[in-house]
């Protein structure tokens, strides 16, 4: 059975170890277009529609924003037993976050058994963790050699099925564009013509810090634990909990200094000259960061708002072009 995940911080390796198929929603087909309610984030709404059209699958929502929480509430009525709400701890300092995350994994494990998964063995979990860790490391290394579109699609595919597939020949990033960072919420494949629009405007995305972008991969420098060695299941679960919390770099965390530290290092190292802040209309979490990003990094920030689930990159192109020209 396919188990759809709406947050990159819910570990797919854990779901895979239960014999189920984890599927990151960023690669799923474009959901059908229906009128949206005012103020409702189009991504959260798209997730609800996706779940409604796949009643045979399971969906994991997370508590990192109220809109997804409400989406979960709505679906518990229409898809009873098929949706799960993962409580992502906002706090990452001290042991509290570790305790909360560990108990959420336990709860998620029980849910996965109820929908047909089998109890994971230490071998299955260790192998699944090792496979995902390797794929994340390979993708971190591959980033510099790919075009923004190629990399964005490869990341979405990784979240879909755990594979590293850069789509044939490397389509090298243009060398002459203005270096930009794309920071913000989810950028599913059906919205990725935004990346082409940026390139056409002579911008060069050297940092994809959207929800399922490079930001979701963790740090290349994270210590390599040997998951396949003979660890007992509880030890592996503890390792998984720690690695998930270490990897998590997001705007909902309190304090969200880790996000700023993660960005600071990369913005400087990659010579970024401007930030494109990507968010869905109705997403206060990201929209509220515009001023903080300007102040923290002293860089110009352009807000790009997606008002619909389908791409509106064409509408955005003129603004992107003006922004890039102002940096030239
Ligand atoms: S884009 Fe923002 S509002 Fe929408 S689901 Fe993600 S965090 Fe929530």
Boltz pocket constraint, residues with backbone or C-beta under 6 A from the ligand:
constraints:
  - pocket:
      binder: B
      contacts: [[A, 41], [A, 42], [A, 43], [A, 44], [A, 64], [A, 65], [A, 66], [A, 67], [A, 68], [A, 185], [A, 186], [A, 280], [A, 282], [A, 283], [A, 284], [A, 285], [A, 286]]
      max_distance: 6.0
